[in-house]
Amino acid sequence: MRIKILFFLLLFTAAFAAQSQTPPPPPHIAARQMRQHKMIKQGVRNGQLTRPEARHLRQQQRQIAGAKQRMKADGYISRGERARLHMRQEAAGNQIRRKNCNPRRRAM
């Protein structure tokens, strides 16, 4: 009985140690991309984005998604990769907001 308890305790300790060494999952990357996609969709619906602007923003979102897939190819996204992805998403979000607020409007 003591051997079983000792074995499970050792197993639990090893699993906890292994878990603490793996990097945390990317914080809400997919949710952020979905919000940005919705902002583009809303801009098109409201007429705030012209067709070329929307096409460019969607292409940018596809590039970010492709970069994320390449970063995840080894099984996880490292801290540096996460930082680069964050910077790309931040720039894309700023561009979406800037293009949504510019004076150009789509002809309805």
C-alpha positions as CSV (number, residue, x, y, z in Angstrom):
1,M,0.0,0.0,0.0
2,R,2.8,2.4,0.9
3,I,4.5,1.6,-2.4
4,K,1.3,2.5,-4.4
5,I,1.0,5.8,-2.5
6,L,4.6,6.6,-3.0
7,F,4.3,5.7,-6.7
8,F,1.3,8.0,-7.2
9,L,3.0,10.8,-5.3
10,L,6.1,10.5,-7.4
11,L,4.0,10.4,-10.6
12,F,2.0,13.5,-9.5
13,T,5.2,15.4,-8.7
14,A,6.8,14.5,-12.1
15,A,3.6,15.6,-14.0
16,F,3.5,18.9,-12.1
17,A,7.2,19.6,-12.8
18,A,6.7,18.8,-16.5
19,Q,3.7,21.0,-16.7
20,S,5.5,24.0,-15.1
21,Q,8.2,23.8,-17.7
22,T,5.9,24.1,-20.8
23,P,5.1,27.6,-21.9
24,P,1.5,28.8,-21.4
25,P,-0.9,28.7,-24.3
26,P,-1.2,31.8,-26.5
27,P,-3.5,34.2,-24.8
28,H,-6.7,34.6,-26.8
29,I,-5.1,34.8,-30.2
30,A,-8.0,33.2,-31.9
31,A,-10.5,35.4,-30.1
32,R,-8.6,38.5,-31.1
33,Q,-8.6,37.4,-34.8
34,M,-12.4,36.8,-34.6
35,R,-12.9,40.3,-33.2
36,Q,-10.8,41.8,-36.0
37,H,-12.8,39.8,-38.6
38,K,-16.0,41.1,-37.1
39,M,-14.7,44.6,-37.2
40,I,-13.9,44.2,-41.0
41,K,-17.3,42.6,-41.6
42,Q,-19.1,45.4,-39.8
43,G,-17.1,48.1,-41.7
44,V,-18.2,46.5,-45.0
45,R,-21.8,46.3,-43.9
46,N,-21.9,49.9,-42.7
47,G,-20.2,51.1,-45.9
48,Q,-17.2,52.5,-43.9
49,L,-14.8,50.2,-45.8
50,T,-14.3,50.3,-49.6
51,R,-14.0,46.9,-51.3
52,P,-10.2,47.3,-51.9
53,E,-9.7,48.3,-48.2
54,A,-11.7,45.2,-47.1
55,R,-9.8,43.0,-49.4
56,H,-6.5,44.2,-48.1
57,L,-7.5,43.8,-44.5
58,R,-8.8,40.2,-45.1
59,Q,-5.6,39.4,-46.9
60,Q,-3.7,40.7,-43.8
61,Q,-5.8,38.5,-41.6
62,R,-5.1,35.4,-43.7
63,Q,-1.3,36.2,-43.5
64,I,-1.5,36.4,-39.7
65,A,-3.4,33.1,-39.6
66,G,-0.8,31.5,-41.8
67,A,2.0,32.8,-39.7
68,K,0.3,31.4,-36.6
69,Q,0.0,28.0,-38.2
70,R,3.7,28.0,-39.1
71,M,4.5,29.0,-35.5
72,K,2.4,26.2,-34.1
73,A,4.1,23.6,-36.4
74,D,6.5,22.5,-33.7
75,G,3.7,22.0,-31.2
76,Y,3.7,25.3,-29.3
77,I,4.2,29.0,-29.8
78,S,7.3,30.3,-28.0
79,R,7.4,33.5,-26.1
80,G,9.2,35.3,-29.0
81,E,6.8,34.0,-31.6
82,R,3.9,35.0,-29.4
83,A,5.4,38.6,-29.2
84,R,5.8,38.8,-33.0
85,L,2.2,37.5,-33.5
86,H,0.9,40.0,-30.9
87,M,2.7,42.9,-32.8
88,R,1.2,41.8,-36.1
89,Q,-2.3,41.6,-34.6
90,E,-1.8,44.9,-32.9
91,A,-0.8,46.5,-36.3
92,A,-3.7,44.9,-38.1
93,G,-6.2,46.1,-35.4
94,N,-4.8,49.7,-35.7
95,Q,-5.1,49.5,-39.5
96,I,-8.7,48.2,-39.3
97,R,-9.7,51.1,-37.0
98,R,-7.9,53.6,-39.1
99,K,-9.5,52.4,-42.3
100,N,-12.9,52.2,-40.6
101,C,-12.6,55.9,-39.6
102,N,-11.2,57.4,-42.8
103,P,-13.5,59.7,-44.8
104,R,-13.7,57.3,-47.8
105,R,-17.0,55.5,-48.0
106,R,-18.3,52.8,-50.3
107,A,-20.9,53.8,-52.8
108,M,-24.2,52.3,-51.8
